[in-house]
Amino acid sequence: LAVKDPTAVERANLLNMAKLSIKGLIESALSFGRTLDSDYPPLQQFFVVMEHCLKHGLKVRKSFLSYNKTIWGPLELVEKLYPEAEEIAASVRDLPGLKTPLGRARAWLRLALMQKKMADYLRCLIIQRDLLSEFYEYHALMMEEEGAVIVGLLVGLNVIDANLCVKGEDLDSQVGVIDFSMYLKSDDDIGGKERNVQIAAILDQKNYVEELNRQLNSTVSSLHARVDSLEKSNTKLIEELAIAKNNIIKLQEENHQLRSENTLILMKTQHHLEATKVDVEAELQTYKHSRQGLDEMYNEARRQLREESQLRQDMENELVVQVSMKHEIELAMKLLEKDIHEKQDALIGLRQQLDEVKAINMEMYQKLQVSEDAMKEKNEIIGRLEDKTNEINATMKQLEQRLQQAEKAQMEAEAEDEKLKQEYVNKSDSLQKEFSQKEEQLLQLETDLKIEKEWRQTLEDDLQKEKETVSHLRTETQEIINLKKEFLKLQEKNKQLKRICQDQEAALEELASKLSESKLKIEDIKEANKALQGQVWLKDKEATHCKLCEKEFSLSKRKHHCRNCGEIFCNACSDNELPLPSSPKPVRVCDSCHAILIQRCSSNVP
């Protein structure tokens, strides 16, 4: 014998128990004849059986403290699939006495039975098997066909009216045990088969009547909606008919007026066409003459642009040379500043001149920056002029195309006029159409001529602006040439200042050599003074004659006294002079010791 699958046996047993409990509940409720309470035994057994069916194949979910296995998870999922179940789920969560998920699931089943929507809720849950796979194993009752059968059996419970008090009941601690004694057959049950058949027939009739009532309500609502839409459309159609009739009358009147006006317009257009032909020919001739003048002006502007570009290149080369010269000048200035710092005491005048040169260089640098900015602006102006020349070429091409189109349209209009004169009597309707076309063509020709005149004016304005820009560029180039001349003059001044600086440096070197010689002489004098420190000066009364020339001192021959040796000389004999940096005049020196002589008054002179 083949071994049966235990899970399939469990599903079959639970399905049979569900059938028995639902059947017994319906039969007992009909025999009872009023609404059921929570203490009714078949109703309690039904909830126990449903709890076992929902628990079959439920996955064990790990929580923080222990393993959890409840049916509240899949039942809580119903509110996301069926919006009407949100009210039940919210009321179950708000119940104060419920603490466990199993108690919330039991309260949810009772409220669904009272709403008579338990079958609808569970049907939505069974359809979404991909969501149920998170809570149930693949062999669970809710995942197989037995679950769909149970949902179909639950539809019969809509016959029952139940009034259950969920708020005060202890649903957390109830023990769910199936009482099989209620489903065992007895003698009384065998005798009541006819009664059960009658009850089943009555239930079928009631269900049929309820379904008919639902269908009739839905059809009535749809018919009301259709009637409303038809009434609205009928009123709209009546209004549109009235408007259409009024429009037809107005159109007929306009048609008569247009026909009368059309005959007048035909006569006017013939005269207008003849006048426009003459105007178009005159304007074409004027346009040809103006086009030749524009070509000449364009060639002149192009030649001026080439000259300006060559001048710009020359100026750029000159600016590069000036920048290199400026760098050389800056290097030379740095070297000069170093030399000046070393010789500050003797070169105060040179420092002022160098400051002036620096100021001049700064002015030249600023002028160079201004000239560079001017060159950038000129480059931008040249680019704009090139863009404008390209636009002028494009507009000239467009004007040539429009002229060709206008000449073709004129030839076509002349040919059509000859045909109209020949076929005017036989084809009045065709003449009206062609007349409207010709009017459009005439309007187009007039607009084209106006546009061409405007283009001509804009081109003349652009050429005038370009001439002004060229003159402005010429003035700027003249200013740059003047700046170049000034820069050359400043360079010459800088060279002259360099020469002066070199001459002054040579003079300083000579002074330094003389100073070194004077220092050597002073050292010799000091040594001689040390040797003659023991000698005593002569008194003025005793010194009456010069030691060298032995002549008597007088007003012309004044006394000069030596500091070291004490000897006295006259001014004629003491001719040895020595320049000192501290004194503006040279100093007289002794012939013997080379010490500085002091001029003293003689005894004869007061």
Disulfide bonds with the S-S distance in Angstrom:
none
